[in-house]
Amino acid sequence: MILGHKFQIELLEKMLQKKEIPHALLFFGPEGIGKKTVAIYFLEKILQKNPFSHPDFCFVFPQKNEIKIDQIREMIWKLSLSSFSQNFKTAILDDCHLMNVEAQNCLLKFLEEPKGKTILILITAHPEMLLKTIISRCQTIRFFPPSKKEIEEFLREKGLKEKEIEEMIKFSFSKPKLIFSFLENRENLTNLKSQLSRIYNLIKSPIPKKIKEAEILAKDEKILEILSVWLLYFREIFLKTIFERKEEKTLKAKFALQKLLELIFLIENTNINKRLAVENFLLQI
């Protein structure tokens, strides 16, 4: 399912109609808004089949929060092979900002000298982490969250009542990924609301409560999922205070947002003591 992105889809379809498809496209925009879904839709149009069941398709994604040079080399090798269908060789490079330096340089060489009929779609929420030379060699397409009106119309077509629609819009933060998750299982909405309530109460909690909660959270296997929900909370507060021109609250929200991003990065990429890291974050907000 695709929610929003009408302009982006029309642009891609025009490329297909004119047979003027760039060998490399960069889809960038916030997390969870459907960039990968549109990429798959576009390649399905080209391959005339679900890409994941087509021999001319390659999907590359981070392993242990990193894309290594060996993955890029394998992708390039697969793209260099003859097409099974006399069509394009295609690939999606998901979360491409997680390529390490060696992987980015390897990819750059491929982009500088593409061979054969290939289409590579890079997907990221953080284009600033890519080499500028990589970006310059791609056709960039920016994606935005769907509008409230688009989400309302989509949910009405699903037969939802106005109260349900209002609740889903409020807690989805305009992210289609969350909307689809709520539709698939209403418990996902309940769980998200619970985690939002959890961080809201923790901000006001005394130090002993924060220390105890840090110990509990550090042992939770879903810690990164929980922190990603907290990230949505602080982003919303940050944007709201900017709009309301409340400078002091904006600075506090920005500080918490930065510290939370640092915490997520450390947990994803290092062997940091999770309990101490979470405890340090909670004591600072």
N, C-alpha and C positions, 0 to 999 in steps of 0.2 A: 504494500500500500504506500502511496505517496500523498503526503499532505503538504500543500503549498508548492512553491518553486515553479510556478507556471512559466515565468519569464525564462528561467534557466533551461527548462525542458524545451521550450520553443526554439531557443538559441541552438541547442544541440540537434534538434530535429532539422533545422535549416542547414546545419553543417552536413548532415546525412543526405538531405535532398540534393544539395549542390555538389556532393562528393568532395567536400573540402574539409576533411577532418584532420586536425593537427595530430602529429605523432605523439604529442605529450600534452595532457590537460591537467591543470591543478585546480581541484575543487577545495575551496577553503571557506570556513565559517564556523560558528559555535558548535560545540559537541551536541550530538543527539538530535539534530534537526533534519537528517535524512540525506546527507551528501552521498553516502555509500549506496543507499537505495536508488538514488537517481543514476549513479554510475552503473549499477547492475542493470537498470532499466535500459540505459543507453546501449550498453554492450549487447544486451539481448536483442535489441533492434538490429544491430550490426551482424550478429552471429546467427540470428533467427532461431535461437534456442537459449535456454537458461545457461548463462556462462559457466556455472559450476558443474555442468554436465557436458561441457564442450571441450574437446582436446586442444583447441586453439586459445584457451584461457588459462591464465596463471594468477593466483591470488597470494599476495605477500602481506604478512602482518607481523607485528612485534612478538618476539618470543622472550619472555621474562623482561618485558618492558624495553626491548631494544631490537632494532633491525640491524643485523650484522652484514658485513661485506659478502660473506658466503651466500646469504640469501639473495643479495642483489646479483651476484655472479650467476647463480642458478637461474634467476629470472631472465637475465640477459641471454643466457644460453638457450632457454626455452623459446624466447622471442626470436632467436636467430634460426630456429628450425623451420622447415617448409610447412606451410599451412595444410591442414588436413582437408579443408574445404575450399582451397584456392581463394580464401578470403583474408581478412586481417588476422594477425597474431595479436592477442590482446592481454592486458594485465591490469590489475588494480593493486596499488601500493598503499595500503591502509595505515593511517597514523604515521605518515611518512616522516614527520618531524622527529620520530624516535630512531631514525637512522643515525648510527654513530658516524664520526668524521670519515673513516675509511669507506663506509658504505656510501656516503654522500658523494665523495670524490669518484668512486667507481661509477655511480649512476650518472654523474656529470659527463664522464667520458662517453657513455652511451648516448646521452642526449645531444652531445656535440656531433656525433657521427652515427645517427640512427641508420639501421640497415633494414631493407625490405618494407613490407606493409605492416607496420606495427602501430598499435594504439595503447598508450600507457596513461592511466588515470591515477594521479597522486591525490590522496585525500588527507586533509589536516585541519585541525582547529588552531594550529600555531605556526603559520607560515614564517613568522619571524625567526624560527629556529632552523630554517633551511638556508643553504647557501644562496646568496642573491643570484649567482650565476645559474643555479638550478631553476629558480623562479623565472629568470629572464628567458629561458628556453622552453617555457611552457605557456600554453594558452590558459590564462587564469580566469576562473569563473567563481564569483563570490556568491555565497549562499546566506540567506537570512532566515530567522525564525518566521513561521507563518503568522499572519495577522490574526487577531482575535476573531474577526469576522470569518476568516477561512476555517478556523478551528470550530466555530459555532456551527457553520453550515455542514461541515464534515460530520460532527457528532449528531446533528439533527437527522442526517441521512441514515445514521446508525440506529435511530429510534430512541435516543436518550431523552429524558425529560429535562426541562430547563434547569431544575435544581442540580441534577447530575452534571449537566454541561458546565454550569457555573463552577462547580466544585473541581471538575477535571481541569478546566482552564486555569483556575487559581493555583492548583498544586502541580501543574505540568510545567510551569514557567515557560510556556510556549514551545516546549520541546516535543515534537512528534513521537520521539522514542518513548517518552513517558506516557503520552496519550495512548499509544498502541499497547503499552504494558498494562495500563489501567483497564483497557477494553478486554485484554486477554484474561486478566485476573483482577477482580476488584480488591483482593487482599493486598496487591501491590500498592494501591492507593492508600489503604489503611496503614501499611508499614511505613510508607513515606511520610505520612502525617505524624506517625509516632516518632520518627527520627527528627523531624522538624521541631516537634514539641520537646524532644530530649535536649537538643542544643539550646533552644530558647530558655529552658529551665536551668540548664547548666551555666549559662552566662550569669545568672543571678544567684547561683549557688555559693555557699561558703567554701573555703579552701578544702576542708576535710572531705566534703562531698565530691569535689572535683578530682581529688587524688584517688578516691575510691573508684570513681567512674573511669578514670584513666586505666586503672588496673583491669577492670571488667572489659573495657573496649579493646585493650591490647591483646586479649585472649580470643577475641571474636574473629572467626575466619572471614567474616564479611566486613572487616574494618574499612577496606577501601570503598566499598559500596556505601557504607554509612557516612564516611567522610565526603564522598561525592555529593550526598544529599545536603550535608552541612555547607558545602561549597555553594550549592544553589541558594541556600538561605542567606549567606553573607553577600552574595552577588546581588540578590534582590534588595537587601537592606542598603547596600552601597548605591545602587541605581536610584532607589527611592529617595535617599537623603540628598543625592545630587539634584534630583528634580525639585525637591522641597527647599533646596538651598540651605540646608542645615550643615554648615561647615564642620562643626565639632563632631557631629555624629558621622559625617562622611569620612572624616579622618580615622575615626575608630573602626568603622566598617572596613575601610581600605586596609588598615593595619591587620585586622583579623583575617581578611581575605588573603593577604600576602603570607601571613604565618601559616595559614591552612594549606596554601599551595606548596609552601616549603615542606610542611609535614608530609603531605601526600607524595611529593617527589622523593623525600628521604626514605619513606616506607617502601616505595616502589623500586628504588634503585640502590639502596644500601642495606647493610645488616644492622641498622641502628636499633637500639633498645626501644621497642615500641612503647612500652609503658612510660618510660622517662620522656620520650618525645611527645606523646599525647598529653602527659601531665604538664610538661612545659608549655604546650599550646594552651591548654585550658586555664592555666594560671596567669596567662598573659592577656586573655580576652575579658 
